Amino acid sequence: MAKVKDYVQADASLAQAKKSSPKFRKLLKQGHGAHGSHGSLREIEYKGHHITIRTTYEVRVDGKKFNAPLDVSMVGEVSYMGLPNVSFGSAMDLMRAVIDQFPDAFAKGPARGRGNQDHSGHEHGHGAKKTRKASKKAGG
Amino acid sequence: MPVRRNIVTNAAARQSYVSGAIALKNEFTGVTTQMLGIPGPSRQVSTWDRFVAWHSAAMGIAHRGPLFLPWHRLMLRTLEILLGRALNDPNFGLPYWDWAADGQLTRPQQLAAAIWNNNCMGSASVAPGPFTLAAFPVRLADSGSGNIIQANRALRRARGSGVPQIPNPDLPRRVSTAAILHASMTRYDVSPWSINSTAGMRNRLEGWFPSNDLHNRVHIWVGGDMLPSTSPNDPVFYLNHCNVDRIWERWMQLRGRQYQPTNNTSGAPVGQRLNDPIPTPFGPSVTAANLLNMTAIYTYDSLAV
């Protein structure tokens, strides 16, 4: 067991925050780049049979592709990283909540596409590949 | 040594937390959005907002797996140190919100509970209490896909409204916190180390099993800026997580300072194991093992959950 010592350090000085920016930038890029998904993989054993179910969603809002990946749990509940603390009974319920929560991202007119639509060129975009293990973890 | 106290019953902790939050919201260290790769015009990023960005980028490791509790313990302790510095009080302790106490109340009483007084978290749906647009603007927000975009607006809440599937929820009740401490809850976490773990304390306390309970339900109940990946925009975020940390501490007091998976556990997710480094933009990496015993670093005024 670890010794009782404070291992946590926070910016030795105000100037340290600026010096740490390259490390912070790398952390943000890695973190946001990890949102990509090749779908959720569910696996069960039943009467000597091994069952795998891979699920992917293609969601469009007003004809535009919604790029954030959706995950489905073993019990069929759906969630995604944009609302990281909620699981929904269906993808339809999830998308209703997304539109309620992020109306600007779906606004008709100039604001359209600012958020979660058609942002493949975004610096923190979702193009990064996700390993099978990571995909399995995310979605079960 | 910092003592973490109930924000509702301790006026000094309440005043310090509100003052410190506003101070860090307006503390600029030269870090800009451009330096952090956040799209849009280059603007200053305050110390408070660096935590918002950190949490948003950590969705892949900080939630839905074993690291949920140690990762947030690291985040809370980091903020506590910086709040102590801003307040010139090295013994400052983050306060907690004992939300299960409010969960025992009727729905109207939950909405009118003391935590929402205007000298505490405030009751308004927009710019609540001390967190006015001028004092506490939301500058980094979730785009809708877990990424960060720039904003300039007031803090938002939708207390008690819920989401389409969970309309008008109540706060978690004592029966849910009691389930965490039940004699059957002997292991920290279990395979498959995810939201699909049907036993283990972590997945229950996070609120995936049963779904939308405990920690998750508090985010849902507060709503607004507490829902997306940028939920540390709302000072209530830390009060919620401090209470979660308190419940974890009580569980460890009963069941031992254990953590699964270890680095020898077959099939355990890399990055989530006992001795895997947890990166932080505020200092050197730490491990879950480093964070299990904080009893000489801070204490709680009560572990009655």
Interface residues (C-beta under 8 A of the other chain):
Chain A: M1 A2 K3 V4 K5 D6 Y7 V8 Q9 A10 D11 A12 L14 A15 A17 K18 S20 S21 P22 K23 F24 R25 L27 L28 K29 Q30 G31 H32 A34 H35 N67 A68 S73 M74 V75 E77 S79 Y80 M81 G82 L83 P84 N85 V86 S87 F88 G89 S90 D93 R96 A97 V98 D100 Q101 F102 A105 R114 G115 N116 H119 H122 E123 H124 G125 H126 K133 A134 K136 K137 A138 G140
Chain B: E27 T29 G30 V31 M35 L36 G37 I38 P39 T47 R50 A53 W54 S56 A57 A58 M59 G60 I61 H63 R64 G65 L74 R77 T78 L79 I81 L82 R85 D142 S143 G144 S145 G146 N147 I148 I149 V163 P164 Q165 I166 P192 W193 S194 I195 N196 G207 W208 S211 N212 H215 N216 H219 I220 L227 P228 S229 S231 R257 P269 P279 T280 P281 F282 G283 P284 V286 T287 A289 N290 L291 L292 N293 M294 T295 A296 I297
